[in-house]
Amino acid sequence: MKFYALSDNVDTAMGMRLAGIEGEVLHTAEEVSEAIKRLAADPQIGIVLMTEKLVNACPETIYRYKLSQKRPLIVEVPDRHGKGDVSQMIERYVGEAIGVQL
């Protein structure tokens, strides 16, 4: 299983690439939806890392995939535009995963 990064800026994509994670830069909700469909159909992709801005561009699509598909695991990562409050993000992920607010 591979990681794949979807970013809204070149800097984040380049950083991921330096870490060995392939990816692409997207800007519109339509591009994000198409990319998610394509990645979900690829059995090699196990985890998709997405910047906050892209998740906020089409949250319904992202959360529908998170709740209905086992693979790929979609993980929101902060970038230079993000709020950067990692503890709240982790709390939210745990709440979504187990259905209980901490």
Helices and strands as residue ranges (DSSP letters): E 2-7, H 10-18, E 23-25, H 29-41, E 45-51, H 52-57, H 59-68, E 73-77, H 86-98
